[in-house]
Amino acid sequence: MFTPEERDRTRERLLERAGLDSSVTAAAITGSCVAGGGDEWSDIDLAFAIDGDLPPALARWTELLYGDFGALHHCTEAR
């Protein structure tokens, strides 16, 4: 759990990392925090467009989220 300020900083860090990943061609903030929404219980919802093979990108981002951001659980669905 983190404060709204920590959540916002974490979201910005994730978007910065996405900007450095050449396979990420677009990013979108989704969920309750769109357009200034959300509250102290809101989580971080992001969607990325990936150019190229999805499994390597998922592996890279999973490692990043667990290693650099302390993720505890995730769910991915590759189609």
MARBA-3410 file (N, C-alpha, C, O; in Angstrom, 1 decimal):
79
0.9,-1.2,0.0,0.0,0.0,0.0,0.9,1.2,0.0,1.9,1.3,0.6 ~ 0.5,2.2,-0.7,1.2,3.5,-0.7,0.3,4.7,-0.7,-0.9,4.5,-1.0 ~ 0.8,5.8,-0.4,0.0,7.1,-0.4,-0.3,7.5,-1.9,0.3,7.0,-2.8 ~ -1.3,8.3,-2.0,-1.6,8.8,-3.4,-0.4,9.5,-4.0,-0.2,9.3,-5.3 ~ 0.4,10.2,-3.3,1.6,10.8,-3.8,2.6,9.8,-4.3,3.2,9.9,-5.4
2.8,8.7,-3.5,3.7,7.7,-3.9,3.2,6.9,-5.1,4.0,6.6,-6.0 ~ 1.9,6.7,-5.2,1.3,6.1,-6.3,1.6,6.9,-7.6,1.9,6.4,-8.6 ~ 1.4,8.2,-7.5,1.6,9.1,-8.6,3.0,9.1,-9.1,3.3,9.1,-10.3 ~ 3.9,9.1,-8.1,5.4,9.1,-8.5,5.7,7.7,-9.1,6.5,7.7,-10.1 ~ 5.2,6.7,-8.6,5.4,5.3,-9.2,4.9,5.3,-10.6,5.6,4.8,-11.5
3.7,5.8,-10.8,3.1,5.8,-12.2,4.0,6.6,-13.1,4.3,6.2,-14.2 ~ 4.5,7.7,-12.7,5.4,8.5,-13.5,6.7,7.8,-13.8,7.2,7.9,-14.9 ~ 7.2,7.1,-12.8,8.5,6.3,-13.1,8.2,5.2,-14.1,9.1,4.9,-14.9 ~ 7.1,4.5,-14.0,6.7,3.5,-14.9,6.6,4.0,-16.3,7.1,3.4,-17.3 ~ 6.0,5.2,-16.5,5.8,5.8,-17.8,7.2,6.3,-18.3,7.4,6.2,-19.5
8.1,6.7,-17.5,9.4,7.1,-17.9,10.1,5.8,-18.4,10.8,5.9,-19.5 ~ 10.0,4.7,-17.7,10.7,3.5,-18.1,10.1,3.0,-19.5,10.8,2.5,-20.3 ~ 8.8,3.2,-19.6,8.2,2.8,-20.9,8.7,3.6,-22.1,8.9,3.1,-23.2 ~ 9.0,4.9,-21.8,9.6,5.8,-22.8,11.0,5.3,-23.2,11.5,5.7,-24.3 ~ 11.7,4.6,-22.3,13.0,4.1,-22.6,13.0,2.7,-23.3,14.1,2.3,-23.8
11.9,2.1,-23.3,11.8,0.7,-23.9,11.4,0.9,-25.4,10.2,1.3,-25.7 ~ 12.3,0.5,-26.3,12.0,0.7,-27.7,10.8,-0.2,-28.2,10.3,0.1,-29.3 ~ 10.4,-1.2,-27.5,9.3,-2.0,-27.9,8.0,-1.4,-27.5,6.9,-1.8,-28.1 ~ 8.0,-0.4,-26.6,6.7,0.2,-26.2,6.5,1.4,-27.2,7.2,2.4,-27.2 ~ 5.4,1.3,-28.0,5.1,2.3,-29.0,4.0,3.3,-28.5,3.8,4.3,-29.1
3.3,2.9,-27.4,2.3,3.8,-26.9,2.0,3.4,-25.4,2.1,2.2,-25.1 ~ 1.5,4.3,-24.6,1.1,4.0,-23.3,-0.2,4.8,-22.9,-0.4,5.9,-23.4 ~ -1.0,4.2,-22.1,-2.2,4.9,-21.7,-2.5,4.7,-20.2,-2.3,3.6,-19.7 ~ -2.9,5.7,-19.5,-3.3,5.6,-18.2,-4.8,5.2,-18.2,-5.6,5.9,-18.9 ~ -5.2,4.2,-17.6,-6.5,3.7,-17.6,-7.1,3.6,-16.1,-6.3,3.9,-15.2
-8.3,3.2,-16.0,-8.8,3.0,-14.6,-9.3,4.3,-14.0,-9.5,5.3,-14.7 ~ -9.4,4.3,-12.7,-10.0,5.4,-11.9,-9.2,6.6,-11.9,-9.8,7.7,-11.6 ~ -7.9,6.6,-12.2,-7.1,7.8,-12.2,-7.1,8.6,-13.5,-6.4,9.6,-13.5 ~ -7.9,8.2,-14.4,-8.0,8.9,-15.7,-8.6,10.3,-15.4,-9.5,10.4,-14.7 ~ -8.0,11.3,-16.0,-8.5,12.7,-15.9,-8.7,13.2,-14.5,-9.7,13.8,-14.1
-7.7,12.8,-13.6,-7.7,13.3,-12.3,-8.6,12.6,-11.3,-8.8,13.0,-10.2 ~ -9.2,11.5,-11.7,-10.1,10.7,-10.9,-9.2,9.9,-9.9,-8.0,10.1,-9.8 ~ -9.9,9.1,-9.2,-9.2,8.2,-8.2,-9.2,8.8,-6.8,-9.6,10.0,-6.6 ~ -8.9,8.0,-5.8,-8.8,8.4,-4.5,-7.7,7.7,-3.8,-6.8,7.1,-4.4 ~ -7.6,7.7,-2.4,-6.5,7.1,-1.7,-6.4,5.6,-1.9,-5.4,5.0,-1.5
-7.5,5.0,-2.4,-7.5,3.5,-2.5,-7.2,3.1,-4.0,-7.2,1.9,-4.2 ~ -7.1,4.0,-4.9,-6.9,3.7,-6.3,-5.5,3.1,-6.5,-4.5,3.4,-5.9 ~ -5.5,2.2,-7.5,-4.2,1.5,-7.9,-3.7,2.2,-9.1,-4.2,3.2,-9.6 ~ -2.7,1.6,-9.7,-2.1,2.1,-11.0,-2.5,1.2,-12.1,-2.3,0.0,-12.1 ~ -3.2,1.8,-13.1,-3.6,1.0,-14.2,-3.0,1.6,-15.5,-3.3,2.8,-15.8
-2.2,0.9,-16.1,-1.5,1.3,-17.4,-1.7,0.3,-18.4,-1.8,-0.9,-18.1 ~ -1.7,0.7,-19.7,-1.8,-0.2,-20.8,-0.6,0.2,-21.8,-0.5,1.4,-22.0 ~ 0.1,-0.7,-22.3,1.2,-0.4,-23.2,0.9,-1.1,-24.6,0.5,-2.3,-24.6 ~ 1.2,-0.5,-25.7,1.2,-1.1,-27.0,2.7,-1.6,-27.2,3.6,-0.8,-27.1 ~ 2.8,-2.8,-27.6,4.1,-3.4,-27.8,4.4,-3.7,-29.3,3.5,-4.4,-29.9
5.5,-3.3,-29.8,5.9,-3.6,-31.2,6.8,-4.8,-31.1,7.9,-4.7,-30.5 ~ 6.5,-5.9,-31.8,7.3,-7.1,-31.8,6.7,-8.2,-31.0,5.5,-8.2,-30.7 ~ 7.5,-9.1,-30.6,7.1,-10.3,-29.9,6.7,-9.9,-28.5,7.4,-9.3,-27.7 ~ 5.5,-10.3,-28.1,5.0,-10.0,-26.7,5.7,-10.7,-25.6,6.0,-10.1,-24.6 ~ 6.0,-12.0,-25.7,6.5,-12.7,-24.5,7.8,-12.1,-24.0,8.0,-12.0,-22.8
8.8,-11.7,-24.8,10.0,-11.1,-24.3,9.7,-9.7,-23.6,10.3,-9.4,-22.5 ~ 8.7,-9.0,-24.1,8.4,-7.7,-23.4,7.7,-8.0,-22.1,8.0,-7.3,-21.1 ~ 6.8,-9.0,-22.0,6.2,-9.4,-20.8,7.2,-9.8,-19.7,7.2,-9.4,-18.6 ~ 8.2,-10.6,-20.2,9.3,-11.1,-19.3,10.1,-9.9,-18.8,10.4,-9.8,-17.6 ~ 10.4,-8.9,-19.6,11.2,-7.8,-19.2,10.4,-6.9,-18.2,11.0,-6.5,-17.2
9.2,-6.7,-18.5,8.4,-5.8,-17.6,8.0,-6.6,-16.3,8.0,-5.9,-15.3 ~ 7.9,-7.9,-16.3,7.6,-8.6,-15.1,8.9,-8.5,-14.2,8.8,-8.2,-13.0 ~ 10.0,-8.7,-14.8,11.3,-8.5,-14.0,11.4,-7.1,-13.5,11.8,-7.0,-12.3 ~ 11.1,-6.1,-14.3,11.2,-4.7,-13.8,10.2,-4.5,-12.6,10.6,-3.9,-11.6 ~ 9.0,-4.9,-12.8,8.0,-4.7,-11.7,8.4,-5.4,-10.4,8.2,-4.8,-9.4
8.9,-6.6,-10.5,9.3,-7.3,-9.3,10.6,-6.8,-8.7,10.7,-6.6,-7.5 ~ 11.5,-6.6,-9.6,12.9,-6.2,-9.1,13.0,-4.7,-8.7,13.6,-4.4,-7.6 ~ 12.4,-3.8,-9.5,12.6,-2.4,-9.2,11.4,-1.7,-8.5,11.6,-0.7,-7.8 ~ 10.3,-2.4,-8.6,9.1,-1.7,-8.0,8.4,-2.6,-6.9,7.4,-2.1,-6.3 ~ 9.0,-3.7,-6.6,8.5,-4.5,-5.5,7.1,-5.1,-5.7,6.3,-5.2,-4.7
6.7,-5.4,-6.9,5.4,-6.0,-7.2,5.3,-7.3,-6.4,6.2,-8.0,-6.2 ~ 4.0,-7.6,-5.9,3.8,-8.7,-5.1,3.0,-9.8,-5.9,3.1,-11.0,-5.6 ~ 2.2,-9.4,-6.9,1.4,-10.3,-7.6,1.0,-9.7,-8.9,0.8,-8.5,-9.0 ~ 0.9,-10.5,-10.0,0.5,-9.9,-11.3,-0.3,-11.0,-12.0,-0.3,-12.1,-11.7 ~ -1.0,-10.5,-13.0,-1.8,-11.3,-13.9,-1.6,-10.8,-15.3,-1.8,-9.6,-15.6
-1.1,-11.7,-16.2,-1.0,-11.3,-17.6,-1.8,-12.2,-18.5,-1.9,-13.4,-18.2 ~ -2.2,-11.7,-19.6,-2.9,-12.5,-20.6,-2.4,-12.1,-21.9,-2.8,-11.1,-22.5 ~ -1.6,-13.0,-22.5,-1.1,-12.7,-23.9,-2.0,-13.3,-24.9,-2.3,-14.5,-24.8 ~ -2.4,-12.5,-25.9,-3.2,-13.1,-26.9,-2.5,-13.0,-28.3,-3.1,-13.4,-29.3
END
